[in-house]
Amino acid sequence: MSVDPVGFLPAVRDIVSGQAPEASAQAGPIDFAGWMAREIGSVNEKIVNSDQLLQRLATGQVDNLHQVMIGLEEAKLSFQLLVQVRNKLLEAYQDIMRMQV
Amino acid sequence: MDYFSAFAISGSGMSVEKLRLDVTALNLANVNSTRGGAGTLYQPLTVVSTAKSGAFAAALAGAGNAALGAKVYEVRPSPMPVRLVYEPSHPDADGKGFVAYPGINSVNEMVTLIAATRAYEANVAALNAAKVMALKTLEIGGN
């Protein structure tokens, strides 16, 4: 009785033989990092914006209270989306780190 | 996030209803004013609101819905006849002893007030529904 070698997955063969995978995966990490940085930047923008709104509310320069509340809600939602993305990332990372080699 | 467009739409509705409340309060405050700003009698005001223009085309194109919503078309004086009250001792009485008060119907104003409050509440409810949906979306994949 013989066991077939793991040769049916081209990607696995590439990784095992130390060759670089195909092009799509190569550009992936850079793009994702850029996307992540952009998203974090936009979330930060929202938080800074809500901070400014609160400041203007405190100094009486706001004529519409609901705009402040909507701004705060937007910041909160953006931040929670970021937290969820971070949770998913960390989960994936830990899954990989727990993997038996 | 496209949920922010729902926030913007509800926010525009809230702005309109807030102005309606302001104008109604102004009318109620002047219900007994016998002199206006420039020697004329105070005219009761009405807020006329409209949907934002070009909204339908934008919705059809599927492009950002943030331009949708309501806006104030104008705040115009309502053509109500003045209320004449016989008060000969009043300093603003005319030759026959009649004082002209603005044609403000307190009952109508109260109804407008309640309608504006309810419409504002409806906008808040819509916004909260959008928020609940967005938060629910973030629960996808959670345990």
gemmi code that builds the backbone of each chain (N, CA, C; Angstrom):
import gemmi

chains = {
    "A": [
        ("MET", (0.839, -1.186, 0.000), (0.000, 0.000, 0.000), (0.880, 1.244, 0.000)),
        ("SER", (0.553, 2.207, -0.866), (1.384, 3.420, -0.918), (0.513, 4.654, -0.731)),
        ("VAL", (1.104, 5.690, -0.182), (0.396, 6.960, 0.006), (0.863, 7.929, -1.064)),
        ("ASP", (-0.120, 8.566, -1.743), (0.238, 9.511, -2.799), (0.880, 10.751, -2.187)),
        ("PRO", (1.872, 11.278, -2.828), (2.421, 12.553, -2.337), (1.409, 13.687, -2.523)),
        ("VAL", (1.566, 14.744, -1.722), (0.643, 15.886, -1.820), (1.037, 16.695, -3.032)),
        ("GLY", (0.573, 16.268, -4.176), (0.996, 16.950, -5.388), (-0.150, 17.519, -6.173)),
        ("PHE", (-1.335, 17.381, -5.646), (-2.484, 17.801, -6.449), (-2.845, 19.264, -6.271)),
        ("LEU", (-2.211, 19.940, -5.313), (-2.507, 21.362, -5.120), (-1.324, 22.185, -5.610)),
        ("PRO", (-1.467, 22.894, -6.703), (-0.332, 23.672, -7.218), (0.191, 24.671, -6.191)),
        ("ALA", (-0.711, 25.320, -5.453), (-0.290, 26.347, -4.507), (0.573, 25.741, -3.416)),
        ("VAL", (0.127, 24.585, -2.913), (0.900, 23.931, -1.858), (2.280, 23.550, -2.390)),
        ("ARG", (2.327, 23.076, -3.622), (3.602, 22.694, -4.209), (4.534, 23.895, -4.292)),
        ("ASP", (3.965, 25.053, -4.658), (4.776, 26.261, -4.752), (5.353, 26.637, -3.399)),
        ("ILE", (4.502, 26.555, -2.375), (4.960, 26.957, -1.051), (6.040, 26.000, -0.568)),
        ("VAL", (5.790, 24.697, -0.783), (6.743, 23.691, -0.308), (8.089, 23.863, -1.010)),
        ("SER", (8.053, 24.152, -2.304), (9.301, 24.267, -3.048), (9.939, 25.652, -2.894)),
        ("GLY", (9.322, 26.512, -2.109), (9.935, 27.803, -1.828), (9.784, 28.824, -2.928)),
        ("GLN", (8.992, 28.495, -3.959), (8.810, 29.476, -5.031), (7.762, 30.516, -4.635)),
        ("ALA", (7.866, 31.688, -5.249), (6.860, 32.718, -4.989), (5.537, 32.305, -5.615)),
        ("PRO", (4.438, 32.478, -4.905), (3.136, 32.169, -5.485), (2.829, 33.081, -6.665)),
        ("GLU", (1.714, 32.821, -7.292), (1.346, 33.581, -8.494), (1.091, 35.047, -8.155)),
        ("ALA", (0.943, 35.855, -9.202), (0.988, 37.313, -9.066), (-0.064, 37.880, -8.110)),
        ("SER", (-1.283, 37.323, -8.161), (-2.381, 37.959, -7.420), (-2.079, 38.026, -5.926)),
        ("ALA", (-1.511, 36.967, -5.376), (-1.233, 36.944, -3.958), (-0.084, 37.884, -3.609)),
        ("GLN", (0.767, 38.157, -4.613), (1.922, 38.992, -4.336), (1.506, 40.429, -4.020)),
        ("ALA", (0.545, 40.954, -4.819), (0.129, 42.334, -4.615), (-0.812, 42.446, -3.427)),
        ("GLY", (-1.368, 41.312, -2.982), (-2.391, 41.325, -1.944), (-2.018, 42.044, -0.669)),
        ("PRO", (-0.936, 41.614, 0.034), (-0.635, 42.190, 1.344), (-0.449, 43.691, 1.300)),
        ("ILE", (0.221, 44.197, 0.260), (0.482, 45.633, 0.168), (-0.841, 46.385, 0.043)),
        ("ASP", (-1.712, 45.864, -0.849), (-3.011, 46.503, -1.042), (-3.809, 46.512, 0.248)),
        ("PHE", (-3.763, 45.369, 0.952), (-4.565, 45.300, 2.178), (-4.046, 46.273, 3.222)),
        ("ALA", (-2.727, 46.374, 3.321), (-2.162, 47.303, 4.302), (-2.577, 48.732, 3.977)),
        ("GLY", (-2.522, 49.056, 2.676), (-2.928, 50.401, 2.275), (-4.385, 50.658, 2.587)),
        ("TRP", (-5.213, 49.654, 2.274), (-6.652, 49.785, 2.551), (-6.889, 49.990, 4.043)),
        ("MET", (-6.200, 49.166, 4.838), (-6.373, 49.240, 6.301), (-5.972, 50.622, 6.810)),
        ("ALA", (-4.839, 51.121, 6.308), (-4.371, 52.442, 6.755), (-5.388, 53.513, 6.379)),
        ("ARG", (-5.950, 53.377, 5.165), (-6.950, 54.350, 4.716), (-8.172, 54.316, 5.624)),
        ("GLU", (-8.621, 53.087, 5.930), (-9.830, 52.951, 6.767), (-9.589, 53.522, 8.159)),
        ("ILE", (-8.408, 53.201, 8.713), (-8.095, 53.728, 10.050), (-8.054, 55.245, 9.995)),
        ("GLY", (-7.502, 55.775, 8.897), (-7.458, 57.223, 8.747), (-8.850, 57.830, 8.717)),
        ("SER", (-9.764, 57.177, 7.987), (-11.122, 57.746, 7.886), (-11.848, 57.636, 9.220)),
        ("VAL", (-11.605, 56.525, 9.965), (-12.229, 56.401, 11.284), (-11.704, 57.484, 12.211)),
        ("ASN", (-10.394, 57.703, 12.137), (-9.791, 58.739, 12.966), (-10.369, 60.099, 12.623)),
        ("GLU", (-10.588, 60.312, 11.326), (-11.181, 61.575, 10.875), (-12.559, 61.779, 11.500)),
        ("LYS", (-13.336, 60.682, 11.500), (-14.686, 60.761, 12.077), (-14.614, 61.112, 13.566)),
        ("ILE", (-13.665, 60.473, 14.256), (-13.563, 60.696, 15.702), (-13.136, 62.140, 15.979)),
        ("VAL", (-12.167, 62.622, 15.188), (-11.715, 64.004, 15.361), (-12.857, 64.965, 15.068)),
        ("ASN", (-13.635, 64.626, 14.018), (-14.774, 65.468, 13.644), (-15.796, 65.532, 14.770)),
        ("SER", (-16.088, 64.368, 15.395), (-17.072, 64.362, 16.478), (-16.526, 65.117, 17.682)),
        ("ASP", (-15.205, 65.038, 17.875), (-14.576, 65.802, 18.957), (-14.793, 67.299, 18.749)),
        ("GLN", (-14.586, 67.733, 17.491), (-14.775, 69.153, 17.179), (-16.229, 69.558, 17.364)),
        ("LEU", (-17.146, 68.641, 16.964), (-18.570, 68.936, 17.128), (-18.896, 69.145, 18.601)),
        ("LEU", (-18.346, 68.261, 19.451), (-18.600, 68.382, 20.890), (-18.045, 69.687, 21.429)),
        ("GLN", (-16.864, 70.049, 20.922), (-16.257, 71.294, 21.377), (-17.135, 72.486, 21.006)),
        ("ARG", (-17.655, 72.435, 19.749), (-18.504, 73.540, 19.308), (-19.811, 73.562, 20.072)),
        ("LEU", (-20.301, 72.359, 20.451), (-21.520, 72.300, 21.261), (-21.278, 72.940, 22.617)),
        ("ALA", (-20.108, 72.642, 23.197), (-19.796, 73.167, 24.521), (-19.645, 74.679, 24.494)),
        ("THR", (-19.144, 75.206, 23.363), (-18.967, 76.656, 23.281), (-20.163, 77.349, 22.651)),
        ("GLY", (-21.237, 76.589, 22.417), (-22.475, 77.212, 21.958), (-22.474, 77.643, 20.511)),
        ("GLN", (-21.648, 77.039, 19.662), (-21.611, 77.428, 18.248), (-22.423, 76.479, 17.371)),
        ("VAL", (-23.170, 75.577, 17.989), (-23.935, 74.601, 17.210), (-25.396, 75.017, 17.212)),
        ("ASP", (-25.999, 75.049, 16.015), (-27.414, 75.410, 15.995), (-28.310, 74.182, 15.861)),
        ("ASN", (-27.729, 73.057, 15.473), (-28.540, 71.850, 15.354), (-27.955, 70.748, 16.219)),
        ("LEU", (-28.680, 70.418, 17.277), (-28.195, 69.387, 18.199), (-28.125, 68.033, 17.507)),
        ("HIS", (-29.082, 67.783, 16.596), (-29.111, 66.446, 16.002), (-27.890, 66.196, 15.119)),
        ("GLN", (-27.307, 67.285, 14.568), (-26.106, 67.072, 13.757), (-24.955, 66.564, 14.613)),
        ("VAL", (-24.898, 67.061, 15.843), (-23.860, 66.572, 16.759), (-24.090, 65.098, 17.051)),
        ("MET", (-25.344, 64.758, 17.348), (-25.645, 63.364, 17.686), (-25.369, 62.438, 16.504)),
        ("ILE", (-25.741, 62.896, 15.286), (-25.494, 62.068, 14.103), (-24.002, 61.897, 13.882)),
        ("GLY", (-23.246, 62.975, 14.092), (-21.793, 62.878, 13.958), (-21.211, 61.884, 14.945)),
        ("LEU", (-21.710, 61.929, 16.190), (-21.222, 60.991, 17.209), (-21.569, 59.556, 16.818)),
        ("GLU", (-22.784, 59.360, 16.318), (-23.195, 58.004, 15.928), (-22.325, 57.484, 14.792)),
        ("GLU", (-22.024, 58.385, 13.826), (-21.179, 57.968, 12.694), (-19.809, 57.545, 13.199)),
        ("ALA", (-19.259, 58.326, 14.127), (-17.938, 57.979, 14.656), (-17.997, 56.640, 15.376)),
        ("LYS", (-19.074, 56.441, 16.153), (-19.195, 55.201, 16.915), (-19.309, 53.992, 15.979)),
        ("LEU", (-20.142, 54.140, 14.940), (-20.323, 53.031, 13.999), (-19.020, 52.719, 13.266)),
        ("SER", (-18.317, 53.768, 12.823), (-17.062, 53.551, 12.099), (-16.073, 52.825, 12.998)),
        ("PHE", (-16.025, 53.258, 14.253), (-15.074, 52.643, 15.165), (-15.431, 51.179, 15.409)),
        ("GLN", (-16.727, 50.900, 15.549), (-17.115, 49.514, 15.797), (-16.818, 48.633, 14.595)),
        ("LEU", (-16.982, 49.211, 13.387), (-16.604, 48.444, 12.193), (-15.112, 48.127, 12.222)),
        ("LEU", (-14.311, 49.121, 12.600), (-12.863, 48.914, 12.688), (-12.546, 47.828, 13.709)),
        ("VAL", (-13.227, 47.871, 14.855), (-12.970, 46.880, 15.906), (-13.321, 45.483, 15.411)),
        ("GLN", (-14.425, 45.378, 14.666), (-14.814, 44.061, 14.159), (-13.802, 43.540, 13.157)),
        ("VAL", (-13.313, 44.436, 12.290), (-12.289, 44.019, 11.325), (-11.045, 43.549, 12.069)),
        ("ARG", (-10.668, 44.279, 13.103), (-9.498, 43.914, 13.912), (-9.727, 42.561, 14.577)),
        ("ASN", (-10.941, 42.320, 15.096), (-11.222, 41.033, 15.739), (-11.068, 39.893, 14.752)),
        ("LYS", (-11.598, 40.111, 13.538), (-11.512, 39.061, 12.522), (-10.058, 38.776, 12.168)),
        ("LEU", (-9.277, 39.863, 12.022), (-7.864, 39.713, 11.669), (-7.133, 38.912, 12.733)),
        ("LEU", (-7.362, 39.306, 13.986), (-6.663, 38.660, 15.093), (-7.054, 37.195, 15.183)),
        ("GLU", (-8.339, 36.937, 14.954), (-8.823, 35.563, 14.986), (-8.100, 34.724, 13.933)),
        ("ALA", (-7.997, 35.278, 12.722), (-7.332, 34.558, 11.638), (-5.871, 34.332, 11.981)),
        ("TYR", (-5.240, 35.376, 12.528), (-3.829, 35.259, 12.904), (-3.643, 34.158, 13.939)),
        ("GLN", (-4.514, 34.137, 14.962), (-4.361, 33.133, 16.006), (-4.630, 31.734, 15.480)),
        ("ASP", (-5.598, 31.637, 14.559), (-5.863, 30.336, 13.929), (-4.602, 29.818, 13.242)),
        ("ILE", (-3.919, 30.739, 12.554), (-2.729, 30.318, 11.821), (-1.612, 29.961, 12.805)),
        ("MET", (-1.474, 30.745, 13.878), (-0.408, 30.476, 14.838), (-0.623, 29.159, 15.575)),
        ("ARG", (-1.893, 28.774, 15.734), (-2.178, 27.504, 16.416), (-1.992, 26.294, 15.510)),
        ("MET", (-1.771, 26.582, 14.236), (-1.713, 25.497, 13.266), (-0.510, 24.592, 13.514)),
        ("GLN", (-0.739, 23.280, 13.470), (0.360, 22.322, 13.656), (1.172, 22.221, 12.370)),
        ("VAL", (2.457, 22.368, 12.506), (3.276, 22.253, 11.301), (3.965, 20.889, 11.299)),
    ],
    "B": [
        ("MET", (-19.355, 54.195, 4.646), (-20.477, 53.250, 4.815), (-21.755, 53.872, 4.289)),
        ("ASP", (-22.538, 53.065, 3.581), (-23.725, 53.636, 2.964), (-24.825, 53.893, 3.991)),
        ("TYR", (-24.622, 53.441, 5.228), (-25.625, 53.764, 6.240), (-25.604, 55.249, 6.586)),
        ("PHE", (-24.479, 55.887, 6.312), (-24.389, 57.309, 6.647), (-25.326, 58.144, 5.784)),
        ("SER", (-25.660, 57.630, 4.575), (-26.608, 58.382, 3.746), (-27.987, 58.377, 4.398)),
        ("ALA", (-28.363, 57.235, 5.041), (-29.635, 57.204, 5.771), (-29.610, 58.215, 6.905)),
        ("PHE", (-28.463, 58.334, 7.551), (-28.334, 59.320, 8.631), (-28.538, 60.727, 8.080)),
        ("ALA", (-27.911, 60.991, 6.927), (-28.010, 62.336, 6.354), (-29.449, 62.659, 5.966)),
        ("ILE", (-30.156, 61.654, 5.417), (-31.549, 61.887, 5.013), (-32.390, 62.201, 6.241)),
        ("SER", (-32.253, 61.380, 7.285), (-33.024, 61.631, 8.499), (-32.646, 62.976, 9.109)),
        ("GLY", (-31.365, 63.307, 9.027), (-30.920, 64.580, 9.578), (-31.549, 65.765, 8.860)),
        ("SER", (-31.681, 65.665, 7.531), (-32.309, 66.781, 6.803), (-33.774, 66.926, 7.230)),
        ("GLY", (-34.456, 65.777, 7.417), (-35.837, 65.852, 7.889), (-35.929, 66.490, 9.254)),
        ("MET", (-34.970, 66.143, 10.121), (-34.970, 66.725, 11.471), (-34.765, 68.233, 11.419)),
        ("SER", (-33.868, 68.681, 10.520), (-33.634, 70.126, 10.399), (-34.916, 70.846, 10.019)),
        ("VAL", (-35.646, 70.254, 9.053), (-36.889, 70.900, 8.604), (-37.893, 70.972, 9.742)),
        ("GLU", (-38.046, 69.861, 10.472), (-39.050, 69.856, 11.548), (-38.653, 70.784, 12.676)),
        ("LYS", (-37.336, 70.906, 12.896), (-36.862, 71.833, 13.929), (-37.227, 73.267, 13.552)),
        ("LEU", (-37.063, 73.601, 12.266), (-37.421, 74.948, 11.824), (-38.926, 75.164, 11.960)),
        ("ARG", (-39.703, 74.103, 11.655), (-41.151, 74.217, 11.791), (-41.527, 74.533, 13.249)),
        ("LEU", (-40.829, 73.850, 14.164), (-41.060, 74.107, 15.586), (-40.699, 75.544, 15.946)),
        ("ASP", (-39.561, 76.021, 15.441), (-39.135, 77.389, 15.716), (-40.185, 78.386, 15.239)),
        ("VAL", (-40.663, 78.177, 14.002), (-41.617, 79.125, 13.424), (-42.943, 79.092, 14.186)),
        ("THR", (-43.371, 77.877, 14.573), (-44.608, 77.770, 15.341), (-44.465, 78.471, 16.688)),
        ("ALA", (-43.310, 78.297, 17.308), (-43.073, 78.975, 18.579), (-43.095, 80.489, 18.397)),
        ("LEU", (-42.542, 80.946, 17.270), (-42.551, 82.383, 16.980), (-43.986, 82.886, 16.835)),
        ("ASN", (-44.806, 82.114, 16.106), (-46.212, 82.501, 15.941), (-46.909, 82.567, 17.289)),
        ("LEU", (-46.693, 81.538, 18.120), (-47.361, 81.497, 19.415), (-46.885, 82.642, 20.308)),
        ("ALA", (-45.603, 82.985, 20.177), (-45.073, 84.061, 21.020), (-45.685, 85.395, 20.646)),
        ("ASN", (-46.101, 85.531, 19.383), (-46.614, 86.819, 18.915), (-48.133, 86.852, 18.840)),
        ("VAL", (-48.783, 85.925, 19.544), (-50.233, 85.841, 19.401), (-50.913, 87.105, 19.927)),
        ("ASN", (-50.273, 87.810, 20.843), (-50.878, 89.024, 21.389), (-50.104, 90.277, 21.018)),
        ("SER", (-49.213, 90.169, 20.011), (-48.439, 91.347, 19.618), (-49.315, 92.257, 18.772)),
        ("THR", (-49.390, 93.506, 19.179), (-50.209, 94.441, 18.406), (-49.364, 95.312, 17.494)),
        ("ARG", (-48.034, 95.205, 17.625), (-47.160, 95.959, 16.717), (-46.097, 95.027, 16.172)),
        ("GLY", (-45.816, 95.151, 14.882), (-44.749, 94.352, 14.292), (-43.450, 95.107, 14.338)),
        ("GLY", (-42.472, 94.622, 13.563), (-41.153, 95.250, 13.601), (-41.157, 96.646, 13.020)),
        ("ALA", (-41.663, 96.818, 11.813), (-41.561, 98.098, 11.107), (-42.922, 98.800, 11.048)),
        ("GLY", (-43.591, 98.857, 12.179), (-44.863, 99.562, 12.212), (-46.032, 98.756, 11.689)),
        ("THR", (-45.742, 97.615, 11.026), (-46.828, 96.764, 10.539), (-47.124, 95.680, 11.564)),
        ("LEU", (-48.278, 95.057, 11.391), (-48.674, 93.987, 12.305), (-47.888, 92.721, 11.971)),
        ("TYR", (-47.627, 91.916, 13.015), (-46.904, 90.658, 12.800), (-47.722, 89.731, 11.911)),
        ("GLN", (-47.041, 89.118, 10.924), (-47.717, 88.184, 10.019), (-47.399, 86.758, 10.453)),
        ("PRO", (-48.402, 85.910, 10.661), (-48.095, 84.512, 10.995), (-47.329, 83.845, 9.860)),
        ("LEU", (-46.346, 83.019, 10.218), (-45.473, 82.403, 9.214), (-45.763, 80.914, 9.093)),
        ("THR", (-45.519, 80.391, 7.900), (-45.666, 78.959, 7.642), (-44.409, 78.456, 6.948)),
        ("VAL", (-43.937, 77.293, 7.360), (-42.778, 76.679, 6.706), (-43.272, 75.804, 5.562)),
        ("VAL", (-42.740, 76.032, 4.377), (-43.051, 75.179, 3.232), (-41.803, 74.363, 2.928)),
        ("SER", (-41.923, 73.044, 3.062), (-40.756, 72.191, 2.817), (-40.964, 71.404, 1.533)),
        ("THR", (-39.866, 70.951, 0.978), (-39.917, 70.220, -0.282), (-38.830, 69.154, -0.287)),
        ("ALA", (-38.982, 68.187, -1.172), (-37.919, 67.194, -1.341), (-36.755, 67.842, -2.063)),
        ("LYS", (-35.548, 67.362, -1.771), (-34.384, 67.938, -2.440), (-34.443, 67.634, -3.926)),
        ("SER", (-34.106, 68.628, -4.737), (-34.276, 68.481, -6.185), (-33.222, 67.541, -6.753)),
        ("GLY", (-33.588, 66.921, -7.862), (-32.665, 65.994, -8.501), (-32.507, 64.706, -7.738)),
        ("ALA", (-33.318, 64.542, -6.693), (-33.152, 63.382, -5.821), (-33.479, 62.093, -6.561)),
        ("PHE", (-34.524, 62.150, -7.360), (-34.985, 60.924, -7.992), (-33.971, 60.415, -9.000)),
        ("ALA", (-33.392, 61.352, -9.771), (-32.383, 60.956, -10.750), (-31.192, 60.330, -10.053)),
        ("ALA", (-30.789, 60.945, -8.919), (-29.642, 60.409, -8.184), (-29.953, 59.017, -7.661)),
        ("ALA", (-31.205, 58.831, -7.226), (-31.582, 57.524, -6.684), (-31.571, 56.481, -7.794)),
        ("LEU", (-32.031, 56.883, -8.976), (-32.052, 55.947, -10.095), (-30.640, 55.561, -10.491)),
        ("ALA", (-29.744, 56.545, -10.498), (-28.367, 56.262, -10.888), (-27.675, 55.392, -9.855)),
        ("GLY", (-28.253, 55.298, -8.660), (-27.643, 54.476, -7.633), (-26.431, 55.130, -7.012)),
        ("ALA", (-26.148, 56.356, -7.407), (-25.025, 57.074, -6.803), (-25.423, 57.522, -5.401)),
        ("GLY", (-24.490, 58.078, -4.704), (-24.665, 58.414, -3.282), (-26.026, 59.005, -2.959)),
        ("ASN", (-26.685, 58.416, -1.956), (-27.992, 58.897, -1.574), (-27.914, 60.078, -0.610)),
        ("ALA", (-26.709, 60.515, -0.324), (-26.565, 61.570, 0.678), (-27.232, 62.860, 0.228)),
        ("ALA", (-27.432, 63.013, -1.101), (-28.049, 64.240, -1.598), (-29.563, 64.210, -1.440)),
        ("LEU", (-30.104, 63.037, -1.041), (-31.551, 62.943, -0.861), (-31.954, 63.604, 0.446)),
        ("GLY", (-33.272, 63.762, 0.610), (-33.757, 64.314, 1.870), (-34.764, 65.414, 1.645)),
        ("ALA", (-35.058, 66.121, 2.716), (-36.010, 67.224, 2.660), (-35.268, 68.532, 2.885)),
        ("LYS", (-35.843, 69.598, 2.383), (-35.246, 70.910, 2.640), (-36.365, 71.945, 2.742)),
        ("VAL", (-36.021, 73.075, 3.295), (-37.003, 74.138, 3.444), (-37.100, 74.902, 2.130)),
        ("TYR", (-38.305, 74.988, 1.586), (-38.485, 75.731, 0.342), (-38.565, 77.223, 0.649)),
        ("GLU", (-39.441, 77.576, 1.569), (-39.507, 78.975, 1.997), (-40.277, 79.068, 3.306)),
        ("VAL", (-40.083, 80.160, 3.996), (-40.893, 80.492, 5.169), (-41.733, 81.688, 4.766)),
        ("ARG", (-43.006, 81.455, 4.539), (-43.802, 82.539, 3.980), (-44.917, 82.936, 4.926)),
        ("PRO", (-45.316, 84.182, 4.868), (-46.414, 84.649, 5.711), (-47.723, 84.020, 5.267)),
        ("SER", (-48.516, 83.552, 6.210), (-49.811, 82.976, 5.830), (-50.849, 84.083, 5.737)),
        ("PRO", (-51.691, 84.028, 4.714), (-52.682, 85.097, 4.495), (-53.878, 84.952, 5.420)),
        ("MET", (-53.673, 85.231, 6.690), (-54.774, 85.117, 7.650), (-55.296, 86.521, 7.957)),
        ("PRO", (-56.635, 86.691, 7.986), (-57.179, 88.005, 8.333), (-56.851, 88.364, 9.781)),
        ("VAL", (-56.629, 89.644, 10.009), (-56.275, 90.054, 11.372), (-57.491, 89.870, 12.280)),
        ("ARG", (-57.206, 89.715, 13.546), (-58.259, 89.517, 14.545), (-58.530, 90.884, 15.177)),
        ("LEU", (-59.748, 91.387, 15.046), (-60.096, 92.701, 15.602), (-60.822, 92.512, 16.924)),
        ("VAL", (-60.296, 93.150, 17.970), (-60.887, 93.030, 19.306), (-61.230, 94.442, 19.786)),
        ("TYR", (-62.405, 94.586, 20.337), (-62.843, 95.904, 20.798), (-62.229, 96.194, 22.170)),
        ("GLU", (-61.220, 97.052, 22.187), (-60.547, 97.431, 23.447), (-60.236, 98.920, 23.365)),
        ("PRO", (-61.180, 99.773, 23.663), (-60.964, 101.213, 23.490), (-59.833, 101.764, 24.345)),
        ("SER", (-59.550, 101.090, 25.484), (-58.515, 101.627, 26.380), (-57.108, 101.247, 25.934)),
        ("HIS", (-56.989, 100.367, 24.924), (-55.664, 99.921, 24.469), (-54.962, 101.049, 23.721)),
        ("PRO", (-53.648, 101.246, 23.958), (-52.949, 102.337, 23.259), (-52.914, 102.160, 21.746)),
        ("ASP", (-53.033, 100.929, 21.248), (-53.010, 100.711, 19.802), (-54.402, 100.638, 19.184)),
        ("ALA", (-55.424, 101.033, 19.921), (-56.782, 100.977, 19.378), (-56.938, 102.025, 18.277)),
        ("ASP", (-57.755, 101.658, 17.260), (-58.003, 102.627, 16.182), (-59.141, 103.572, 16.590)),
        ("GLY", (-59.595, 104.398, 15.625), (-60.597, 105.414, 15.927), (-61.877, 104.849, 16.513)),
        ("LYS", (-62.243, 103.629, 16.095), (-63.485, 103.035, 16.584), (-63.274, 102.192, 17.835)),
        ("GLY", (-62.040, 102.159, 18.352), (-61.772, 101.400, 19.571), (-61.395, 99.961, 19.337)),
        ("PHE", (-61.089, 99.593, 18.069), (-60.719, 98.198, 17.781), (-59.196, 98.052, 17.738)),
        ("VAL", (-58.698, 96.980, 18.333), (-57.271, 96.649, 18.288), (-57.081, 95.479, 17.335)),
        ("ALA", (-56.103, 95.611, 16.433), (-55.826, 94.532, 15.472), (-54.760, 93.605, 16.042)),
        ("TYR", (-55.124, 92.341, 16.194), (-54.168, 91.308, 16.612), (-53.827, 90.455, 15.393)),
        ("PRO", (-52.632, 89.833, 15.386), (-52.296, 88.957, 14.241), (-53.279, 87.795, 14.143)),
        ("GLY", (-53.554, 87.373, 12.915), (-54.511, 86.283, 12.712), (-53.904, 84.926, 13.009)),
        ("ILE", (-53.510, 84.726, 14.252), (-52.899, 83.451, 14.642), (-53.934, 82.617, 15.370)),
        ("ASN", (-54.152, 81.412, 14.871), (-55.078, 80.495, 15.515), (-54.269, 79.574, 16.431)),
        ("SER", (-54.427, 79.756, 17.734), (-53.606, 78.989, 18.681), (-53.806, 77.494, 18.515)),
        ("VAL", (-55.057, 77.104, 18.216), (-55.335, 75.673, 18.068), (-54.579, 75.106, 16.874)),
        ("ASN", (-54.609, 75.833, 15.751), (-53.854, 75.391, 14.573), (-52.363, 75.289, 14.883)),
        ("GLU", (-51.871, 76.289, 15.612), (-50.440, 76.293, 15.924), (-50.074, 75.095, 16.793)),
        ("MET", (-50.958, 74.762, 17.746), (-50.679, 73.603, 18.601), (-50.667, 72.317, 17.776)),
        ("VAL", (-51.594, 72.228, 16.820), (-51.625, 71.030, 15.967), (-50.341, 70.937, 15.142)),
        ("THR", (-49.913, 72.090, 14.603), (-48.644, 72.100, 13.845), (-47.492, 71.660, 14.725)),
        ("LEU", (-47.524, 72.154, 15.968), (-46.466, 71.809, 16.929), (-46.400, 70.304, 17.141)),
        ("ILE", (-47.573, 69.704, 17.380), (-47.612, 68.253, 17.641), (-47.184, 67.489, 16.400)),
        ("ALA", (-47.665, 67.949, 15.235), (-47.291, 67.252, 13.989), (-45.786, 67.323, 13.771)),
        ("ALA", (-45.185, 68.501, 14.041), (-43.736, 68.639, 13.857), (-42.996, 67.731, 14.827)),
        ("THR", (-43.489, 67.677, 16.080), (-42.828, 66.813, 17.070), (-42.879, 65.355, 16.647)),
        ("ARG", (-44.062, 64.926, 16.193), (-44.200, 63.523, 15.778), (-43.329, 63.217, 14.563)),
        ("ALA", (-43.283, 64.172, 13.609), (-42.453, 63.945, 12.423), (-40.984, 63.856, 12.814)),
        ("TYR", (-40.579, 64.691, 13.761), (-39.195, 64.641, 14.243), (-38.919, 63.276, 14.867)),
        ("GLU", (-39.871, 62.814, 15.680), (-39.713, 61.500, 16.319), (-39.607, 60.397, 15.271)),
        ("ALA", (-40.404, 60.529, 14.205), (-40.344, 59.519, 13.140), (-38.967, 59.514, 12.491)),
        ("ASN", (-38.389, 60.713, 12.295), (-37.039, 60.788, 11.721), (-36.025, 60.129, 12.641)),
        ("VAL", (-36.177, 60.383, 13.954), (-35.250, 59.761, 14.909), (-35.409, 58.245, 14.871)),
        ("ALA", (-36.673, 57.784, 14.753), (-36.910, 56.334, 14.701), (-36.249, 55.730, 13.475)),
        ("ALA", (-36.359, 56.430, 12.329), (-35.732, 55.917, 11.103), (-34.219, 55.860, 11.256)),
        ("LEU", (-33.664, 56.897, 11.875), (-32.214, 56.924, 12.074), (-31.784, 55.789, 12.993)),
        ("ASN", (-32.544, 55.580, 14.074), (-32.193, 54.505, 15.001), (-32.309, 53.151, 14.332)),
        ("ALA", (-33.319, 53.005, 13.465), (-33.463, 51.733, 12.741), (-32.243, 51.491, 11.868)),
        ("ALA", (-31.766, 52.549, 11.190), (-30.571, 52.411, 10.356), (-29.380, 52.023, 11.211)),
        ("LYS", (-29.300, 52.632, 12.408), (-28.177, 52.330, 13.296), (-28.239, 50.871, 13.760)),
        ("VAL", (-29.454, 50.422, 14.128), (-29.601, 49.034, 14.586), (-29.221, 48.071, 13.474)),
        ("MET", (-29.642, 48.406, 12.232), (-29.282, 47.545, 11.106), (-27.776, 47.484, 10.931)),
        ("ALA", (-27.123, 48.656, 11.007), (-25.666, 48.682, 10.824), (-24.976, 47.879, 11.919)),
        ("LEU", (-25.438, 48.045, 13.158), (-24.813, 47.297, 14.263), (-25.065, 45.805, 14.108)),
        ("LYS", (-26.269, 45.465, 13.631), (-26.583, 44.051, 13.407), (-25.656, 43.478, 12.345)),
        ("THR", (-25.382, 44.304, 11.312), (-24.483, 43.841, 10.252), (-23.110, 43.507, 10.814)),
        ("LEU", (-22.676, 44.306, 11.800), (-21.351, 44.055, 12.377), (-21.340, 42.784, 13.202)),
        ("GLU", (-22.522, 42.238, 13.511), (-22.564, 40.991, 14.271), (-22.447, 39.773, 13.371)),
        ("ILE", (-22.411, 39.977, 12.046), (-22.290, 38.829, 11.133), (-20.991, 38.095, 11.427)),
        ("GLY", (-21.083, 36.778, 11.596), (-19.890, 35.988, 11.841), (-19.496, 35.915, 13.299)),
        ("GLY", (-20.171, 36.671, 14.145), (-19.858, 36.596, 15.566), (-20.509, 35.384, 16.190)),
        ("ASN", (-20.145, 35.093, 17.428), (-20.771, 33.928, 18.063), (-21.461, 34.330, 19.322)),
    ],
}
model = gemmi.Model(1)
for chain_id, residues in chains.items():
    chain = gemmi.Chain(chain_id)
    for i, (resn, *xyz) in enumerate(residues, 1):
        res = gemmi.Residue()
        res.name, res.seqid = resn, gemmi.SeqId(i, " ")
        for name, pos in zip(("N", "CA", "C"), xyz):
            atom = gemmi.Atom()
            atom.name, atom.element = name, gemmi.Element(name[0])
            atom.pos, atom.b_iso = gemmi.Position(*pos), 0.0
            res.add_atom(atom)
        chain.add_residue(res)
    model.add_chain(chain)
structure = gemmi.Structure()
structure.add_model(model)
structure.setup_entities()
